[in-house]
Amino acid sequence: MTDKKDIWKSRYYLVLRTYMTISGLWPYRSLRDRYIHFILTFTFCSSILIPQLMYVLIASNINEIIESITAAMISIIFSYKIASLMFDKNIKSCLKIIEEDWLSLNTDVERSILQRHTEYGQYLSTSYAVFMHMTQVFYLLKPVILTLLETDIANSTKTITSKLPFHVEYGVDIDRYFYPITIHCYLAVFAHVFSTIAVDSLYCILIQHACGMFSIIGHLLEEIGKNNDINFHLKRNKIQDDDYKKALDCLRRHLQAIEFAELIESTYTKIFLISVNLNMVGGSMTGIHMVMNLGKGAREIAAPMAIYIAQLVHIFLQFWQAQFLLDYSIVPCESICRGNWYYTSKRCQNLFLLIMSRTISPCRITAGKIITLSIESFSAVSKKVALLFLNYGSLKTTTCL
């Protein structure tokens, strides 16, 4: 990739470019095209929220209330995510930094390191897109799947709303307007899936690019002083001190990588504040829904189980990628410790100390500057949700006895 155009045309960014373009988030399209795509996607994402909430008011049992509230939370999360990124100027700044970083690479080793991380980001984006489309297919085929799982069709009480992906109420005769309502629900499912793939794929690509740059810096730092021996000059002239020049270049790159990580954090911190909290509440409600229907057959737990798994994967991706950034942001410090720093000049060692002092506080992704996203915090969240299930299950068992 020799110029900026080649970067975004490469296969490494195919999934990202495709879904961001469809959702209207790709900043290199004309403003008119972006707004057309965004308005359509956001309209279908958010407009389904009204009939979902209206159904809560007329729901006849607790199961329908939980399903409706959970679906409404999902609509809120996806609508907020795409709207937040659409009006965030940091997106274009992040993509410009990626362009500059690719063009600044000097050796084949540096290119291979960044290429490896970018390919991994592409792999994660593709896998996530496949998973979300599988969830989408389940939603679209939900009436057929639930009918096949039904053990006693003759005695089951079905309503026309069971043929829709969501429980919705439009204030009109659903039998009469069934097909327009179905089209609206299906378009909402498509909009939800395409918008969240666009937003989360960008997150993966940005994180992996930052990790790649930290890896490159670590590699360069480890090479400094590698060819020196005990006979090197401790007080070498500044002009002749090549190791100092390399360390100074690493320091500049390290500061740029940190700024890039902070840019990612500022872009996603508000999104994750909404996403993590609503996913926790929605996941808890979905889990309770499953516990309530454990003895009622596969039909009653198939839909909530699929929703719960999708929510779990969605939130895990956010915490997992944040853990990558935590781990890779301290790579420069580890590389200095592994390298021959003791065979470099005092001037060069002082630069090493500056780099190491900055890695004392690793780069973080937070949810609203409150919770640091990591595997540890994900396990804590999962544990709380699991305890809620167990407490509810034991309470239900005690009540039955």
N, C-alpha and C positions, 0 to 999 in steps of 0.2 A: 504494500500500500504506500504509494509515493506521494499522493496528494489527498486533500480533504474529501474529494468526491469518491475516490477509491475506498476510503474508510467505510463510508455508510453503504456502499454498494456491495461490500464483501458479505460472504455467507455468515460471518460471525454475528451480524446485526440484522439478519433477515427477519427473524421472528419479532424482534423489537420494533423494527421499522414498519412491518406489516400491521401489527395490532395498534401501534400508536397512530398510524395514518388512518386506519378505520375509525378509531375513537376520536380523531381530531386533535391529538396531542403532539403530533410530529411537528416540531417548530420550523422545519425547512420547507414546508408546504406554504402556499399562499394563504393569507389570513382569511380570505373568503372561503376557500375549501376547508380550512380548519374549522371555522365556525359552523359550516353546514354539517360536517360530520359530528362535531361536538354537540350541537343542538339536538340532532336526531338521537344520538346515543344517550345524552343526559335526559332528554324528555321521556324516553321509554324506560330509563333506569328509575327515574323519580316519580313518574305519573302513576305507576302501579301502587305506590305507597298509599294513596288516598283510598282506593277500594279495599286494600288490605286492612287498613285501620278501621274502615267502616264495618268490615265483617266482624271485627272484635266486639263491636257494640251489639251485634245480633247473634253471636255465637251461642250455641245451645249447650255446650259442655266444655269442660276444662281442656280437653285434648285439642279442640278446635281453636280455643283462645291461645294456647301455647304455640300451635303451629302458625297462627296468624301473626302473633307478636314476633316470633323468630324470623319469619319471612320478611316482615316489615323492617326488622333490624338489619337484615342482609341488604335490603334495598337502600337503607340509609347509608350503610358503610360504602357500598359501591358507588352511590351517587356522590357522596362527599369526596371520595378518593379522586374521581375523574374531574370533578369541579375544582378541587384544590390544585391539582397539577395543571389544569388548563390555564389558570390565571397566575401561575407561579413562574416568575422570570428566571428562577434558578435552573430550570430545566435546560434552557439553551446554553447557559453558562457551563453546566456540567458537560454537555455534549461538546462544547468548544474546547474544554480542557482535555477531553478524550482525544480530540483531533490533534491538539498540540502535543500531547504525550506520545502519540504514535509517531508523529513527525520528528520528535526529539530523540528517538532511539538511534544509537550510534553503531551497535554491533548486532550480529546475528543472534548472539546469546540473549541479549536484552529483548529482541523481537520474539524469540521462542518462548521466553518466560511470560511476556504479556499475552502472546498468542495462546498459550496454555490456559491461562486464567480466563481469557475471553471465550475460548471454546467451552470451558466449563460453565460460564455464565449462559452461553447459548444452549448448552445441554439442559441446564436447570430451567431455562425459559421454555424450551420445547416440551420437557417433561411436565411442567406445570400447565402448559396449554393443553396437552393431551388429557391430563387429569380433569381440568375444568370442563373440557368439552364432553368427557364421559359423564360428569355430573350433570351437564346440560342435557345430554341425551336421556338420562334418567328422569329428569324433570319433565321433558317433553313426552316421554313414554310412560310417565307415572300412572295414568289410568289403566293402561294395558298391563303393566307390571303388577299393580295392586290387584287387578282382576284375576290374573293368573295365580297369584299367591293366595287368593281367597279360597278357603277350604269349604265354605258352605255358601255358595252364591245364592241359593234359593232363599235362605233366611236372612241374607244381608240386606240392610237398608241403605240404598244408594241414593244420592241426590245428584242433581246436575252439576254441582260444584266439584264433585269427586272426579269429574272428567277434565278438570282444569289443573294446571301446575300449582296454583295457589288457591287458598280460600279467599274469595273476593266478593264484594257487595257493591254494585253500581247504582242501586236505587231504582233499577228497572227490572222488567220481566226477563230473567236470564234465559228462559226457554226461547223467547222471541229474538233476543239479541245474542244468542249463544256464539255464533261464528265471529262477529266483530269482537266480542269479549275474549274469545279464544285467541284470535290474532293478536290482540293487545297483550295478553299474558305471555304468548310465545315470543313476541318481540321484546318484551321486558327481560325474559330469560336470556335471549341473545345479547341484549345490551349489557346485562349484568356480567356475563361471561367475558365478552370482548373488552369491557372497560377494566375489569380486575386483572385480566392477563396483561393488558398494556401497562398498567401501573406497577404491578408486581414484577413483570419482566424488566422494566426499567430499573427497578430497585436492585434486582439480581445483577444486572449488567454493570451498574455503577459500583456496587460493592466489590464485585470481582475485579473490576478495573483498578480500584483503589488497592486491593490486595496484590494485584500484579505489580503495581508501581512500588509498593513496599518491598516486594520480593526482589525487584530489580535493584533497588537501593541497597538491600541487604547483600546481594551478590557483589555489587561494586565495592562495598565496604570491606567485605571479606577478602577481596583481591588486593586491597591496599597493603603494601609492605610484604606481600607474599614472596617476592623475589629478593628481598633484603636479607642480610645476615648480620652477625654481631659486629661487623666492621663498618656498618653504616654511620653516617655523620649525624649526630644528634642535633647539632645546630647548623644544619644545612642552610645555605642562602635561599631566601624566599623565592627568588626567580628560578632557581635550579631545583627547587623542592617539588617534584612531580606528584608525590604522594599528597602534599598539601593541596595542590590544585584539584586532585581527584576527590579529596575529602570535602573541599569547599563546594564542588559540584554536587556531591551527595547531600550536603547540608541544604543547598538550595532546592534540590529535588524533594528532600524530606519535608521541608516547609510547604512546598507546593502540594505534596500528597496529603499533608495534614489539613491544609485549606480545602482540598477537594473533599476529604472525609467530613469536615465540618459543614460543607455545602450540602452534602447528602443528608446529614443530620437535620439541618434547618429546613430542608425540603420535606422530610418525611415525619418529623417529630409530632406535628399536629395530626397528621393522618393516622399515625399509630396510636395516638391518644384515644381517638374515636374508635378505631378498628379493634384494638386490644380489649378495651373495656366492653364494647358491645358484643364482641365475640365471646368474651368470658360469660356475660349474662346470657347470651343466646345459647351458648354451649351448655350452660347449667340447666336452662329451661328444656333444651332438647334431651339432655340426659334424664331429667326427671320424667319427661314424656315417655322415654323408653322404659324406665322402671315401672311407671304406672301401667304399661301395656304388656309387660313381660308374659303374662299368662293368657294373652288374648290371640296368640298366633302370630305367624310371620308377617301377615298383612299389616298388622298394627304397628310393628316396630321397624319395618323395612324403610319407610320414608324418613322417620326421625333418625335412624341409624346412618343413612346416607348423608343427611344434612349435617349430623354431628361429625362424621369423618371428614367431610369437606371443610367444615369450620376448623377442625383440628389441624388439617394439613395447611390451611390458609394461614393460621396464626403461627404454626411451627416454622414455616418458610421465613417469616419475618424475624423471629428470634434466632433461627439458625444462621441466616446470613449476617446478622449483627454480630454473632459469635465469631464468624470469619474475620470481620474487621477488627475485633478485639485481639484476636490471635496474631494476625499479620501486622498490626501496627507496632508490635514490639519486636518484629524480625530484625530491624536495623540494629537494635541494642544487642541482640543475640549474635548477630554477625560480627559486630565489633569485638565481642568477647571471644569468638572463635578465631578471629584473624590475628595477624602478627602486629598488633598495635604497638607492641614493645620494641619493634624494629622501625619505628617512625619517629619523626622529629617532635619536639615539644609543641611546636606550633600546630602540627597535625593532631597530636593527642588532645589538645585543647578543643579542637573541632569535634573530635569523637565524644568528649565530655558534654558538649552542647547537644549533640544528637541524643546521647543516652539520657540526659536530663529531661528531654522532651518526651521520651518514651516511658517515663515513670508513670505518666497518666495516659493510658492508651486511648485511642479514638473509640468513641462510643456512639451507638444509635439509641435514642431514648424515646419513650412515649410521653410527649408533653413535658420533657425535662424532669419527669418524676421517676419513671421506671427505666433502668438500663436493660435493654433487650440482650439476652444471652441464653444459652442452654440452661444455665442455673436458674434464671428467673422463669424460664418456660416450665421447668420441672416444678417450681414452687406454685405457679399458676395451675398446672395440671393436677398437682396434689390437692389444692384447695377444691377444685371442681370434683375430684374423685371422692374427697371426704364428704362433700355435699350429697353425692349419689348414695354413699354408704349410709349416711345419717338418715336420708329420706327412705332408703330401702329398709333399714332397721325399724324406722317409725311405722312404715306401712305394715311390716310383718307383725309388730307389736299390736297394732290396731286390729289386724285380722284375727289374731289370737284372742 
